[in-house]
Amino acid sequence: MLRSLVRRLLRTTPRPSTASTSTAPSTPPTAPPPTTPPPGPAYPGDFSGEAGSPFATPTGSVGAGEVVWAWVPFEEDHRRGKDRPALVIGADGPWLLGLPMTSQDHDLDETQERRVGRQWIDVGSGDWDRRRRRSEARLDRVVRLDPAQVRRAGGSVDRAVYDAVLVALEAVRRGEPYDDDPV
C-alpha cells in the first residue's frame, strides 16, 4: 500500500528539468544578481589619476568621507555591476570618486587578495550598513559615481579614518606599505 502511494506521488510530482548542461556555479540565493547600469551618462571608466595628484572637493550635497550607496561597475565589464556602498574621496569633473566597500573581512584572505592586486583598509562600522558590520574600503580601485544616481546612507567615516584612507591610497599608488587597520 505504501509502495503504491509513493509510486503515484513520484509519477504526479513535476521533476526539475535536466536539459540544462551548464557547469557554471549557481549564484547563492542571498546574492542579488548583477544589474545593468542605471539610466544616465555612460560610465567613462575607473579613475586612474597620477599618484600625488590632488582630488577635487566634491560639490553639491555629498561630501568627502561620506559613504553612499551606488551602482558600482564590475572591473571586467563596466556594462554590468551591482549596488554597493562606496566611500566618497573626491570628484573628477561631474563625477564623484569613490572607493568600493565591503563588509567581508579581507584580513582573512589578505595574501590571496594582494596576489591578485586588491588592497583593502578597515574603515569601521556605520549607518551605511543596517547591521553595523565592520567594513573595508578597496584602495586599488577608484570608481566614478554619477551624483544623480547615488543614495545617501546618512553615514560617514570619522576624520581620522578618512585621513588614514587618503594616506593609504597614496601609499598603494606608490607601491609602499600602509596601515590597513587604522580603526
N, C-alpha and C positions, 0 to 999 in steps of 0.2 A: 504494500500500500504506500509506504513512504517512498519507495523507489519510483513508483509510477508518478507520484506527485512531483518529485524532483525532476524527472524527465519532462513532464508537462511544463514546469516552470522554465526549464532550460530551453525548450522549444519556443516558448512565447516571449522570453526576455530578449529585447534587442541586444545585439552584440556590437562592440565597437568595431569600426572599420579597420581592416588590416591592409587596406590598399596603399596606405602611405608607406614609402620606403625611406623617408628622411632619417638620416642619422644625426641630425643636429640636436644638441641638447635642448630640452624644453626649458622655457623660462619659468622660474619659480612663481607660484601664484601670487606672492606678495609683491613682486617687482612689476611696476607699471610698464606697459610696452613703450618702446621708443616712439617718439612723436615726430611729426614734421614741423618745420618752423612756423611760428605764428605769423599772421599777416604783418607786413611791414617791409622795410628795406632789406635787400638781400645781405646775408652775412658776408662781410668782407674778408674774413679770416681772423685767426688769432693775432693778438698784438705781439710784435717782435721788436720793440724799441731797443735801442742800443743800451748796453749796461751803463749806468750812471746818468741816463737821460732822465730829466725830471718829469714826473707825472703832473699833468694839469689838474687843477682842482675841479671836481665836478660842479656843474652849475645846476640849478633847479633845486628840487626838494630832497634829492638823495645826496648824502654826504659821504666822504671818505671815511672808512671804518664801519659803515653801516652794512648789515647783512640783508640782502634782498633775495627773493625767490624769482627765478627767471628761467627761460628756456636756454639751456647750455648745449651747444652742438657737440657731437662726438668728434674726437680728433680725426678719426679715419674717414669720416663722411660728414661734412658740415651741413648736408641736407637733412640729416637726422640728428636727434638729440633727446634730452629729457629735462624735465622740470627739476631744478635743484637750487639749493642756496648758494650764494656767491658773496664773497667779501669785496665790497667796492673799494678800490685803491686809487682811482683817479678817472681821467677822461681822455679820450682821443677824438678830437673833433666832436661830432654829435653823439658819439658812443661813450657809454660808461665802460670802465675797465674793471674786471673782477677776477678774483681767484675762486675757482670752483671749490666747494666744500663738501665734506662727507662726515658722517657720524661713525664710519668704520675706523677702527684703531689700526693705523698702518705702522705703528711701532712693532706690532706682532709679525709683520712681513716686510720689515724695513729693507733687508738685504735684497729680496726679490724686487721690491719697488724701485730701489736705486739701480738695480741691474737693468731695468727697462727705462730708466731715465726719469722716474716720477719721484718728486721730493715733496714732503709734507711738513707742516708746522702745526702744533697744537694751539688752538685759539680758545679753548674752554667751552662753556655752555652758555646758552642764551635763549631769548624768546623766539629765535628763528626755528627752534625745534620744540614741538609741543611736549615732548617727553624730556626736554632739557638734557639731552645726551651731550657728552663732550664731543667737540667737533675738531676737524683738522682742515686746513686750507692748503691747496696744492700750489706750490711755489714755481714749478717749472712750466706752467701754462697760464697765460693771462688771456682771458676771453673778452671779447667786446659784447656789451649788452645794450640792447635797444632801450633807452629810458622810457619809452612809451609802453613797453611790454613788461617792465619789472613790477613786482608786487612787494610792497614794503611789509616786513615781518615785525617791525617795531623793535628790532634788536640791533645792537652794535657791539663791537668788541671795545674794551676799555683802551684808553690812550696808550698805556704801556705795552699792551699786546699788539696794538696797531703799529707802534714804532718798531717792535721786535719783528713783526711781519715784514716791514719795509727793509730793515737791516738784513734779514734772512733772504729776502727776494734779491737784493743786490749781491749778496754772497753767492747765491746759486748762479746768478748770471756771470759772476767772475770765477766760478768753479772752486770757491772757498768753503770751508766748514761754517756752520751756523748753529745756533742754539735752537733745536727743534721742539723744545718744551719750555717756553717762557712763562707758562701759567702755573 
